[in-house]
Amino acid sequence: QVQLVESGGGLVQAGGSLRLSCAASGDIRTINTMGWYRQAPGKQRELVATIPSGGSTTYADSVKGRFTISRDNAKNTVSLQMNSLKPEDTAVYFCNIMARRWVLDSGYVNYWGKGTLVTVSS
C-alpha cells in the first residue's frame, strides 16, 4: 500500500504564509509527478501545482508568483510554500502522486492524501 500524509494546514490572516508538506510512504518503487490540489466549499477539486520527476513545474494561474512547489526525491516528500495568501485560497489541500509499486505493479497509479484544511481570514 501507499500512504500520503499531509501537514501544515491551519488558520492564517490574509497576506500571511503557510507551508504544506506531504510525505509518501509504503510500497513505493518510483514516483513520477507529485502535486497539490485543492477543493473549496461547493467547488470542484482543482490543480494548484505539480512537479514532475524531471522537467518544469506547473502552477494554476491563480497562485503563480505566490506559491512554490518543491520535492525531495530521497525522502519522497513534496512541499508547497504559500505566500501572500488570500481568502480565496481557503480550501482543503490534497497531496497527489503518481507512483509505481513494487508489489502488484500495474504501472503508474494516482494516490491521494486525506487533505489538510487551509483557512485564510480577511
N, CA, C and O of each residue as an XYZ file, in Angstrom:
488
protein
N       0.834     -1.197      0.000
C       0.000      0.000      0.000
C       0.870      1.247      0.000
O       2.047      1.218      0.360
N       0.247      2.343     -0.417
C       0.920      3.645     -0.439
C       0.141      4.598      0.458
O      -1.083      4.689      0.361
N       0.843      5.298      1.319
C       0.203      6.255      2.207
C       0.780      7.648      1.969
O       1.983      7.824      1.773
N      -0.123      8.632      1.993
C       0.275     10.033      1.894
C      -0.241     10.759      3.131
O      -1.422     10.668      3.466
N       0.633     11.465      3.793
C       0.240     12.201      4.985
C       0.619     13.664      4.803
O       1.791     14.013      4.654
N      -0.413     14.513      4.818
C      -0.189     15.950      4.684
C      -0.102     16.600      6.056
O      -0.654     16.100      7.037
N       0.595     17.715      6.103
C       0.683     18.500      7.332
C       0.922     19.962      6.967
O       1.331     20.282      5.851
N       0.661     20.834      7.926
C       0.972     22.244      7.736
C      -0.206     23.160      7.526
O      -0.036     24.377      7.458
N      -1.402     22.605      7.421
C      -2.560     23.463      7.248
C      -2.877     24.231      8.519
O      -2.291     23.985      9.574
N      -3.815     25.166      8.401
C      -4.209     25.936      9.570
C      -4.887     27.225      9.192
O      -5.286     27.431      8.046
N      -5.010     28.089     10.180
C      -5.672     29.382     10.007
C      -4.610     30.471      9.930
O      -3.696     30.523     10.752
N      -4.743     31.338      8.934
C      -3.785     32.424      8.751
C      -4.523     33.648      8.238
O      -5.540     33.527      7.555
N      -4.015     34.812      8.565
C      -4.612     36.041      8.060
C      -4.185     36.298      6.620
O      -3.136     35.833      6.176
N      -4.999     37.032      5.914
C      -4.660     37.405      4.543
C      -3.301     38.104      4.514
O      -2.994     38.952      5.353
N      -2.507     37.722      3.528
C      -1.158     38.252      3.424
C      -0.116     37.398      4.098
O       1.082     37.613      3.913
N      -0.552     36.439      4.871
C       0.366     35.577      5.596
C       0.862     34.418      4.754
O       0.577     34.327      3.560
N       1.614     33.532      5.400
C       2.227     32.397      4.714
C       1.968     31.099      5.472
O       1.792     31.087      6.690
N       1.952     30.028      4.723
C       1.894     28.675      5.282
C       2.734     27.775      4.398
O       2.928     28.039      3.211
N       3.230     26.704      5.004
C       3.974     25.705      4.240
C       3.324     24.354      4.468
O       3.227     23.879      5.600
N       2.882     23.741      3.384
C       2.301     22.403      3.438
C       3.370     21.374      3.076
O       4.223     21.608      2.220
N       3.298     20.252      3.738
C       4.210     19.150      3.432
C       3.422     17.861      3.275
O       2.361     17.681      3.874
N       3.958     16.980      2.468
C       3.325     15.682      2.241
C       4.421     14.630      2.177
O       5.385     14.761      1.423
N       4.259     13.596      2.972
C       5.225     12.501      2.981
C       4.565     11.243      2.441
O       3.509     10.826      2.918
N       5.192     10.650      1.453
C       4.691      9.400      0.873
C       5.490      8.237      1.435
O       6.713      8.306      1.559
N       4.783      7.172      1.773
C       5.468      6.004      2.334
C       4.763      4.731      1.908
O       3.669      4.762      1.344
N       5.410      3.615      2.190
C       4.819      2.328      1.864
C       5.522      1.671      0.691
O       6.723      1.835      0.480
N       4.739      0.927     -0.060
C       5.250      0.156     -1.187
C       5.432      1.060     -2.408
O       4.610      1.056     -3.324
N       6.519      1.834     -2.407
C       6.774      2.774     -3.484
C       8.037      2.367     -4.224
O       9.121      2.302     -3.644
N       7.881      2.097     -5.512
C       9.032      1.772     -6.353
C       9.621      3.042     -6.941
O      10.831      3.260     -6.879
N       8.774      3.871     -7.507
C       9.227      5.129     -8.081
C       8.042      6.096     -8.156
O       6.894      5.680     -8.309
N       8.339      7.377     -8.046
C       7.306      8.403     -8.131
C       7.573      9.264     -9.349
O       8.695      9.725     -9.557
N       6.556      9.481    -10.146
C       6.682     10.369    -11.290
C       6.288     11.765    -10.837
O       7.098     12.466    -10.231
N       5.085     12.173    -11.114
C       4.638     13.521    -10.765
C       4.121     13.577     -9.331
O       3.444     12.663     -8.861
N       4.448     14.652     -8.659
C       3.887     14.958     -7.340
C       3.174     16.301     -7.454
O       3.576     17.157     -8.241
N       2.122     16.482     -6.673
C       1.410     17.736     -6.806
C       0.468     18.034     -5.668
O       0.271     17.225     -4.761
N      -0.105     19.204     -5.739
C      -1.103     19.664     -4.778
C      -2.355     20.107     -5.529
O      -2.285     20.780     -6.558
N      -3.486     19.713     -4.989
C      -4.780     20.132     -5.492
C      -5.542     20.725     -4.310
O      -5.164     20.534     -3.154
N      -6.612     21.441     -4.613
C      -7.424     21.990     -3.533
C      -8.891     21.959     -3.907
O      -9.264     21.953     -5.081
N      -9.708     21.939     -2.870
C     -11.148     21.949     -3.071
C     -11.776     22.893     -2.063
O     -11.728     22.661     -0.855
N     -12.363     23.956     -2.578
C     -13.065     24.917     -1.732
C     -14.501     24.458     -1.545
O     -15.008     23.683     -2.356
N     -15.172     24.922     -0.488
C     -16.565     24.521     -0.254
C     -17.443     24.812     -1.463
O     -17.455     25.926     -1.986
N     -18.174     23.797     -1.898
C     -19.088     23.962     -3.008
C     -18.448     24.006     -4.378
O     -19.120     24.267     -5.376
N     -17.150     23.752     -4.433
C     -16.450     23.805     -5.719
C     -15.769     22.478     -6.012
O     -15.600     21.636     -5.130
N     -15.383     22.311     -7.270
C     -14.688     21.105     -7.665
C     -13.211     21.196     -7.272
O     -12.656     22.280     -7.094
N     -12.610     20.032     -7.146
C     -11.180     19.986     -6.862
C     -10.420     20.548     -8.059
O     -10.742     20.253     -9.210
N      -9.417     21.352     -7.773
C      -8.647     21.975     -8.847
C      -7.152     21.826     -8.600
O      -6.703     21.706     -7.461
N      -6.402     21.837     -9.675
C      -4.952     21.745     -9.590
C      -4.382     23.037     -9.026
O      -4.799     24.133     -9.403
N      -3.423     22.894     -8.117
C      -2.700     24.045     -7.597
C      -1.305     24.088     -8.217
O      -0.902     25.097     -8.796
N      -0.583     22.991     -8.090
C       0.782     22.941     -8.629
C       1.218     21.486     -8.755
O       0.823     20.631     -7.962
N       2.033     21.227     -9.757
C       2.617     19.901     -9.916
C       4.101     20.032    -10.209
O       4.573     21.046    -10.725
N       4.822     18.968     -9.862
C       6.256     18.937    -10.123
C       6.628     17.525    -10.553
O       6.495     16.586     -9.768
N       7.085     17.364    -11.767
C       7.455     16.038    -12.261
C       8.827     15.639    -11.740
O       9.550     16.447    -11.158
N       9.168     14.378    -11.962
C      10.480     13.910    -11.536
C      11.586     14.611    -12.307
O      12.699     14.765    -11.804
N      11.287     15.027    -13.502
C      12.218     15.829    -14.290
C      11.420     16.797    -15.118
O      10.346     16.446    -15.607
N      11.915     18.015    -15.291
C      11.156     18.972    -16.052
C      10.619     20.103    -15.209
O      10.936     20.215    -14.025
N       9.814     20.934    -15.815
C       9.379     22.164    -15.163
C       8.093     21.973    -14.372
O       7.302     21.067    -14.634
N       7.913     22.837    -13.416
C       6.726     22.811    -12.584
C       5.552     23.474    -13.302
O       5.724     24.219    -14.267
N       4.356     23.177    -12.800
C       3.128     23.768    -13.337
C       2.356     24.390    -12.197
O       2.261     23.803    -11.119
N       1.802     25.573    -12.417
C       1.017     26.265    -11.405
C      -0.305     26.735    -11.997
O      -0.391     27.084    -13.175
N      -1.323     26.734    -11.160
C      -2.569     27.390    -11.537
C      -2.303     28.888    -11.654
O      -1.498     29.445    -10.908
N      -2.982     29.530    -12.591
C      -2.770     30.970    -12.790
C      -3.023     31.750    -11.498
O      -2.371     32.761    -11.236
N      -3.964     31.275    -10.707
C      -4.363     31.996     -9.500
C      -3.286     32.000     -8.416
O      -3.353     32.806     -7.488
N      -2.296     31.111     -8.520
C      -1.276     31.036     -7.465
C       0.121     31.377     -7.972
O       1.071     31.425     -7.189
N       0.250     31.611     -9.262
C       1.567     31.920     -9.826
C       2.171     33.144     -9.151
O       1.506     34.162     -8.957
N       3.439     33.020     -8.801
C       4.125     34.120     -8.151
C       3.929     34.166     -6.649
O       4.611     34.927     -5.962
N       3.011     33.365     -6.125
C       2.761     33.354     -4.682
C       3.107     32.002     -4.050
O       3.569     31.944     -2.910
N       2.882     30.930     -4.788
C       3.115     29.581     -4.278
C       4.338     28.976     -4.965
O       4.611     29.255     -6.133
N       5.064     28.147     -4.225
C       6.214     27.440     -4.770
C       6.160     25.981     -4.348
O       6.075     25.668     -3.160
N       6.211     25.095     -5.330
C       6.211     23.660     -5.037
C       7.637     23.131     -5.126
O       8.426     23.564     -5.966
N       7.948     22.192     -4.247
C       9.273     21.576     -4.278
C       9.151     20.120     -3.830
O       8.155     19.734     -3.217
N      10.162     19.321     -4.137
C      10.118     17.912     -3.741
C      11.506     17.457     -3.319
O      12.525     18.002     -3.744
N      11.507     16.442     -2.469
C      12.741     15.793     -2.044
C      12.622     14.334     -2.440
O      11.928     13.567     -1.773
N      13.278     13.947     -3.496
C      13.132     12.592     -4.010
C      13.693     11.542     -3.043
O      13.196     10.417     -2.986
N      14.708     11.908     -2.300
C      15.295     10.955     -1.358
C      14.340     10.627     -0.226
O      14.366      9.522      0.315
N      13.495     11.586      0.132
C      12.564     11.391      1.252
C      11.134     11.158      0.788
O      10.245     10.942      1.612
N      10.899     11.197     -0.523
C       9.539     11.042     -1.059
C       8.584     12.063     -0.449
O       7.481     11.724     -0.019
N       9.019     13.293     -0.422
C       8.174     14.361      0.111
C       7.967     15.450     -0.934
O       8.795     15.658     -1.820
N       6.845     16.132     -0.802
C       6.550     17.284     -1.641
C       6.014     18.380     -0.734
O       5.241     18.114      0.186
N       6.426     19.603     -0.997
C       6.025     20.723     -0.164
C       5.429     21.825     -1.022
O       5.685     21.919     -2.222
N       4.632     22.651     -0.373
C       4.029     23.798     -1.049
C       4.185     25.005     -0.137
O       3.546     25.080      0.913
N       5.020     25.934     -0.528
C       5.180     27.178      0.192
C       4.173     28.170     -0.349
O       4.170     28.490     -1.538
N       3.315     28.655      0.542
C       2.240     29.548      0.125
C       2.447     30.909      0.781
O       2.388     31.034      2.005
N       2.685     31.906     -0.026
C       2.892     33.269      0.455
C       1.772     34.177     -0.043
O       1.038     33.836     -0.971
N       1.661     35.328      0.589
C       0.652     36.319      0.191
C      -0.721     35.675      0.056
O      -1.418     35.876     -0.939
N      -1.096     34.914      1.048
C      -2.357     34.172      0.995
C      -3.549     35.106      0.951
O      -3.541     36.186      1.541
N      -4.575     34.664      0.236
C      -5.811     35.423      0.069
C      -6.974     34.600      0.605
O      -6.878     33.375      0.671
N      -8.061     35.244      0.985
C      -9.231     34.489      1.454
C      -9.704     33.456      0.435
O     -10.211     32.401      0.817
N      -9.547     33.743     -0.844
C      -9.976     32.786     -1.870
C      -9.070     31.558     -1.966
O      -9.376     30.625     -2.708
N      -7.971     31.547     -1.234
C      -7.135     30.353     -1.151
C      -7.668     29.356     -0.119
O      -7.146     28.248     -0.003
N      -8.683     29.737      0.615
C      -9.273     28.859      1.610
C      -9.823     27.604      0.942
O     -10.648     27.684      0.032
N      -9.359     26.451      1.400
C      -9.755     25.180      0.796
C      -9.111     24.042      1.576
O      -8.254     24.252      2.435
N      -9.549     22.841      1.251
C      -8.830     21.651      1.693
C      -7.801     21.345      0.611
O      -8.139     21.246     -0.569
N      -6.560     21.197      1.016
C      -5.467     20.944      0.082
C      -5.088     19.470      0.127
O      -4.862     18.903      1.196
N      -5.023     18.869     -1.041
C      -4.745     17.439     -1.169
C      -3.405     17.216     -1.868
O      -3.087     17.848     -2.875
N      -2.651     16.311     -1.304
C      -1.404     15.863     -1.926
C      -1.732     14.750     -2.922
O      -2.610     13.922     -2.681
N      -1.019     14.749     -4.029
C      -1.248     13.734     -5.060
C       0.086     13.271     -5.626
O       0.980     14.081     -5.870
N       0.215     11.971     -5.833
C       1.412     11.462     -6.504
C       1.003     10.423     -7.541
O      -0.034      9.772     -7.420
N       1.825     10.288     -8.539
C       1.702      9.180     -9.481
C       2.889      8.265     -9.214
O       4.040      8.652     -9.413
N       2.603      7.061     -8.768
C       3.669      6.183     -8.308
C       3.480      4.766     -8.805
O       2.371      4.327     -9.110
N       4.603      4.065     -8.875
C       4.593      2.639     -9.178
C       4.968      1.890     -7.919
O       5.802      2.339     -7.132
N       4.340      0.745     -7.741
C       4.606     -0.083     -6.582
C       5.564     -1.212     -6.946
O       5.743     -1.541     -8.119
N       6.169     -1.794     -5.928
C       6.977     -3.000     -6.125
C       6.069     -4.213     -6.226
O       6.240     -5.065     -7.099
N       5.096     -4.280     -5.315
C       4.201     -5.433     -5.267
C       2.978     -5.144     -6.131
O       2.412     -4.053     -6.058
N       2.576     -6.092     -6.930
C       1.399     -5.950     -7.807
C       1.525     -4.691     -8.668
O       0.595     -3.889     -8.756
N       2.674     -4.534     -9.290
C       2.932     -3.358    -10.122
C       1.989     -3.328    -11.309
O       1.973     -4.248    -12.127
N       1.189     -2.247    -11.398
C       0.278     -2.090    -12.532
C       0.552     -0.782    -13.249
O      -0.339     -0.184    -13.851
N       1.820     -0.346    -13.172
C       2.170      0.913    -13.794
C       1.923      2.069    -12.848
O       1.703      1.870    -11.653
N       1.959      3.281    -13.386
C       1.779      4.460    -12.543
C       0.300      4.613    -12.165
O      -0.592      4.549    -13.012
N       0.079      4.813    -10.888
C      -1.264      4.948    -10.325
C      -1.323      6.231     -9.519
O      -0.350      6.620     -8.873
N      -2.485      6.890     -9.565
C      -2.708      8.093     -8.771
C      -3.022      7.746     -7.319
O      -3.843      6.872     -7.041
N      -2.360      8.439     -6.403
C      -2.652      8.276     -4.979
C      -2.930      9.656     -4.379
O      -2.329     10.658     -4.766
N      -3.864      9.672     -3.419
C      -4.284     10.930     -2.801
C      -4.125     10.866     -1.293
O      -4.318      9.822     -0.671
N      -3.765     12.017     -0.718
C      -3.819     12.143      0.721
C      -5.233     12.479      1.155
O      -6.122     12.664      0.324
N      -5.436     12.557      2.471
C      -6.768     12.836      3.002
C      -7.073     14.325      3.030
O      -8.227     14.717      3.202
N      -6.067     15.145      2.866
C      -6.285     16.579      2.803
C      -5.969     17.299      4.100
O      -6.056     16.731      5.189
N      -5.601     18.557      3.957
C      -5.362     19.420      5.109
C      -6.029     20.770      4.841
O      -5.924     21.325      3.747
N      -6.714     21.282      5.856
C      -7.519     22.486      5.678
C      -6.664     23.737      5.839
O      -5.914     23.882      6.804
N      -6.798     24.629      4.874
C      -6.176     25.950      4.942
C      -7.290     26.985      4.960
O      -8.128     27.024      4.059
N      -7.292     27.813      5.980
C      -8.293     28.862      6.104
C      -7.588     30.207      6.166
O      -6.727     30.431      7.017
N      -7.961     31.097      5.260
C      -7.353     32.425      5.211
C      -8.427     33.449      5.569
O      -9.427     33.583      4.865
N      -8.215     34.153      6.647
C      -9.194     35.138      7.095
C      -8.861     36.517      6.517
O      -7.702     36.862      6.284
N      -9.917     37.276      6.299
C      -9.721     38.617      5.706
C      -9.523     39.679      6.772
O      -9.346     40.854      6.448
